[in-house]
Amino acid sequence: MEIEFNIRPIESKDYKELISMFKEFAAFQKMPEKMNNSEEQMKEESDFLKGFVIEEQSGGLVGYATYFFAYFTWIGKSMYMDDLYVKPEFRGQGLGQKLIDSVIGKAREEKCKKVRWQVSGWNKNATDFYRKLGAKVDSTELNCDYWL
């Protein structure tokens, strides 16, 4: 029997499950110590939290994608996809494709010029997936973070 999935925008009722998946994703990225978000913080900052979740018909979340709007001086209004995550046991079913299609669709709807995201250099599966989508994966720029 095939499991049915639903993709929808993130809602406040998702925060607890999202925090759990954020922790899973941080561990997968080999940086669990960097995940410091909380349900309370998400509630306080809810105006800034944009994205989609993918849920089983039974209601449990199995993945998410988050994004925010950005303005790149050379091209204009754009979207930055911060995270794309599907739980390991649900990978290989096209769910990542559905999530990124939702983000790209939203960017088109909002008349963005491009969608940008990052991929870890060691994550060959993700890099291959993004290249198959037609994304240009380069190593021109490095991250710069200034922590407050």
Secondary structure, DSSP 4 states (H G I P E B T S, - for coil): -PPPEEEEE--GGGHHHHHHHHHHHHHHTT-GGG----HHHHHHTGGG-EEEEEEETTS-EEEEEEEEEEEETTTEEEEEEEEEEE-GGGTTSSHHHHHHHHHHHHHHHTT-S-EE----TT-HHHHHHHHHHTPPP--S--------
